[in-house]
Amino acid sequence: MAAHPSFLVALVRTRRVWLAATCLWLAGCGVETAGTAAAIGAAQTQEIERGRLAQEQVQQELQKSAERAQQRADPLANGY
């Protein structure tokens, strides 16, 4: 006994709907992954910037310390 043509049409449409829904769901997973990667990238960029600023501060403090040490050494070198 052959299946009724309207049943076959409905079956094909149902499969297409499930296929489309599955594709959209998988695409959504990709978007979520891309969004997560972007958020991680932004956090890492901020961390790098904070590290760079900390490095600059340490370099400035070392420079000031070296200048103070030189100022203290100058009077001793001149015999005062």
Legacy VTK file of the C-alpha trace (Angstrom):
# vtk DataFile Version 3.0
C-alpha trace
ASCII
DATASET POLYDATA
POINTS 80 float
0.000 0.000 0.000
1.473 3.350 -1.054
1.605 6.319 1.312
-0.796 9.125 0.634
0.909 12.038 -1.231
-0.144 14.627 1.362
1.512 12.495 4.057
4.757 12.481 2.091
4.574 16.257 1.596
3.993 16.743 5.317
6.901 14.415 6.117
9.267 16.342 3.820
8.146 19.654 5.317
8.655 18.320 8.848
12.150 17.133 7.980
12.955 20.540 6.479
11.715 22.293 9.604
13.850 20.028 11.810
16.838 20.524 9.523
16.396 24.300 9.591
15.945 24.283 13.376
19.072 22.160 13.802
21.087 24.466 11.532
19.925 27.526 13.451
20.747 25.867 16.764
24.241 24.945 15.579
24.762 28.460 14.218
23.701 29.815 17.597
26.363 27.704 19.258
28.941 29.224 16.926
27.769 32.727 17.750
28.016 31.972 21.456
31.536 30.638 20.976
32.532 33.733 19.001
31.027 35.976 21.678
32.900 34.119 24.402
36.158 34.386 22.452
35.603 38.123 21.986
34.966 38.590 25.705
38.111 36.640 26.594
40.105 38.682 24.084
38.859 41.939 25.583
39.727 40.761 29.095
43.215 39.771 27.974
43.689 43.141 26.279
42.757 44.912 29.518
45.133 42.679 31.468
47.967 43.476 29.060
47.248 47.208 29.379
47.279 46.985 33.190
50.585 45.118 32.995
52.051 47.758 30.710
50.972 50.550 33.079
52.419 48.678 36.056
55.695 48.234 34.167
55.846 51.970 33.405
55.240 52.802 37.079
58.000 50.448 38.199
60.398 51.970 35.650
59.553 55.477 36.875
60.092 54.446 40.497
63.437 52.854 39.612
64.492 56.012 37.780
63.538 58.201 40.757
65.356 55.865 43.119
68.473 55.965 40.945
68.320 59.789 40.862
67.995 59.975 44.656
70.918 57.592 45.065
72.989 59.734 42.716
72.069 62.905 44.632
73.167 61.279 47.901
76.397 60.068 46.318
77.362 63.456 44.841
78.131 65.186 48.146
80.155 62.153 49.251
82.162 62.216 46.005
82.951 65.905 46.487
84.174 65.297 50.009
81.332 66.981 51.903
LINES 1 81
80 0 1 2 3 4 5 6 7 8 9 10 11 12 13 14 15 16 17 18 19 20 21 22 23 24 25 26 27 28 29 30 31 32 33 34 35 36 37 38 39 40 41 42 43 44 45 46 47 48 49 50 51 52 53 54 55 56 57 58 59 60 61 62 63 64 65 66 67 68 69 70 71 72 73 74 75 76 77 78 79
